[in-house]
Amino acid sequence: VRLVESGGGLVHPGGSLRLSCAASGLTFSTYLMSWYRQAPGKERELVARINTSGNSAYYDSSVKGRFTISRDNAENTVYLEMNSLKPEDTAMYYCRAILYSTAYWGQGTQVTVSS
């Protein structure tokens, strides 16, 4: 199983980024998909989660209204659209695939929000 994140980078405050997580080696459409982030010196935290069909999502209060999670089961990919980025959004962003007690992590992509 592989989860490969991409799309991170350096962006100014107020800017936007779109993260992608391409999955392989699993039946993607059966997995709950999530985005987490971890800032230096802090614990990893859940940012957003989307159900298997893509019609229901959860967002942490810190990103609600600014971030949008989506998935394309035909392309085995989950996305995180991030708008109105703030310096406090700076972190390594990870995707996670979950099916009951089985979970897989990607290697992460760095997002830095700075002027």
Residue pairs with C-beta under 8 A, 6 or more apart in sequence:
1 23
1 24
1 25
1 26
1 97
1 104
2 22
2 23
2 24
2 25
3 21
3 22
3 23
3 95
3 96
3 97
3 104
3 105
3 106
3 107
4 21
4 22
4 23
4 24
4 106
4 107
5 19
5 20
5 21
5 93
5 94
5 95
5 106
5 107
5 108
5 109
6 19
6 20
6 21
6 22
6 109
7 17
7 18
7 19
7 20
7 109
8 17
8 19
8 93
8 109
8 110
8 111
8 112
9 17
9 110
9 111
9 112
10 112
10 114
11 17
11 85
11 111
11 112
11 113
12 113
12 114
12 115
13 85
13 86
13 87
13 113
13 114
13 115
14 84
14 85
15 85
15 113
16 81
16 82
16 83
16 84
16 85
17 82
17 85
17 111
18 79
18 80
18 81
18 82
19 35
19 79
19 80
19 82
19 93
19 95
19 109
19 111
20 77
20 78
20 79
21 33
21 35
21 77
21 78
21 79
21 80
21 95
21 106
22 75
22 76
22 77
23 31
23 76
23 77
23 78
23 97
24 76
26 97
26 99
26 104
28 73
28 76
28 97
29 52
29 73
30 52
30 99
31 52
31 97
31 98
31 99
32 49
32 50
32 51
32 52
32 97
32 98
32 99
33 49
33 50
33 69
33 71
33 78
33 95
33 96
33 97
33 98
34 46
34 47
34 48
34 49
34 50
34 95
34 96
34 98
35 46
35 47
35 48
35 49
35 69
35 78
35 80
35 93
35 94
35 95
35 96
36 44
36 45
36 46
36 47
36 93
36 94
36 95
36 96
37 44
37 45
37 47
37 89
37 91
37 92
37 93
37 94
37 111
38 44
38 45
38 91
38 92
38 94
38 108
39 88
39 90
39 91
39 92
42 91
44 94
45 60
46 58
46 60
47 59
47 60
47 63
47 67
47 80
47 93
48 57
48 58
48 59
48 60
48 63
48 67
48 68
48 69
48 80
49 57
49 58
49 69
50 56
50 57
50 58
50 69
50 70
50 71
50 78
51 57
52 73
53 73
54 70
54 71
54 73
57 68
57 69
59 67
59 69
62 88
63 82
63 89
66 82
66 83
66 84
66 85
67 80
67 81
67 82
67 83
68 80
68 81
68 83
69 78
69 79
69 80
69 81
70 78
70 79
70 81
71 77
71 78
71 79
72 78
72 79
78 95
80 93
82 89
82 111
85 111
85 113
86 113
87 113
87 114
88 113
89 111
89 113
90 111
90 112
90 113
90 114
91 110
91 111
92 108
92 109
92 110
92 111
93 108
93 109
93 110
93 111
94 105
94 106
94 107
94 108
95 105
95 106
96 103
96 104
96 105
96 106
97 103
97 104
